[in-house]
Amino acid sequence: MDAVNDAANHTAEPVPGQPGGNRLYPRVTSFRARRGAVSPARQDAWDRVWPRIGKDVSDEKLDADAWFGRSAPLIIEIGCGTGTATAAMAQAEPQFNLIGIEVYKPGLAQLVQRVEREGIENIRLLRGDAVDVLENMIAPESLTGVRVFFPDPWPKARHHKRRLLQPETFALIATRLIPGGVLHVATDHADYAEWIALYGNAEPQLIGMNEPTGGDPEAYRTKAPIGFERPITKFENKGLRAGSAITEFIWGKIES
Ligand SMILES: C[S@@+](CC[C@H](N)C(=O)[O-])C[C@H]1O[C@@H](n2cnc3c(N)ncnc32)[C@H](O)[C@@H]1O
């Protein structure tokens, strides 16, 4: 059996919207089904907090202002993992509404527990495939920022089709950004970095705002609607210990 044939893996918990979930789903996905336990304390926090701050991915259009209970610029983070960076950014950026999207429940449960413990008000979470979220739940020109920190690199050539950041994904993300909105990507994988530069820089709706995207960050840093800085993520911490070089990509949605 192909180790990445998610549809055949019946041992992992179904992902909303995926095979074994609640509808037929033919697309190759950027994630593999993973098993992982949620501790009783995290499950308790989940049961208390998820109904208010979390939703399974669906076809329903998202009314973010109603969900957050306030109107504020909206940022999504794709593949937020255990949410180390998500929580830190939400606390540093109380002026933004942040949505973390992740397929892996144990990661989300860790973040849910932290949100409750630290009383973080400006995070909401979606469980499922971020491509579905962008296609079906998010309106065009409604996002001030999109963050993708350390997407799975799928290093083998035969798995490159599973990489999240395909030309189509760049185009989709760009349509969801407001004019001037920012796409921030980081990777520690040299080959994926080349791929991201190639396809991201080829997307006509995006302009480069830092060196790897062919732009001058000083020309944009003060005008951009979100900051270009970010805290270290959990995954990155592992990579830094292993000595990997990290590439940051910042693009802006064209304003014409
Ligand atoms: C390498 S981890 C990085 C996690 C986190 N950003 C960090 O830096 O610690 C990539 C994460 O993306 C998630 N992921 C991959 N494809 C996804 C998709 N299409 N929608 C939502 N999450 C996805 C995976 O489940 C995984 O948790």
The ligand as a Gaussian input file, in Angstrom:
#p B3LYP/6-31G(d) Opt

LIG

0 1
 C        5.270000      20.749000       8.828000
 S        3.805000      21.124000       9.692000
 C        4.085000      22.808000      10.229000
 C        3.145000      23.210000      11.336000
 C        3.317000      24.653000      11.859000
 N        3.031000      25.639000      10.826000
 C        4.705000      24.858000      12.421000
 O        5.514000      25.526000      11.744000
 O        4.981000      24.351000      13.517000
 C        2.613000      21.344000       8.366000
 C        1.183000      21.286000       8.898000
 O        0.294000      21.604000       7.836000
 C       -0.867000      20.810000       7.968000
 N       -1.492000      20.772000       6.631000
 C       -0.955000      20.276000       5.504000
 N       -1.780000      20.459000       4.470000
 C       -2.885000      21.087000       4.973000
 C       -4.093000      21.535000       4.391000
 N       -4.341000      21.383000       3.067000
 N       -5.012000      22.119000       5.183000
 C       -4.778000      22.283000       6.509000
 N       -3.636000      21.879000       7.124000
 C       -2.709000      21.299000       6.353000
 C       -0.342000      19.485000       8.476000
 O       -1.346000      18.728000       9.123000
 C        0.766000      19.930000       9.420000
 O        0.295000      20.068000      10.735000

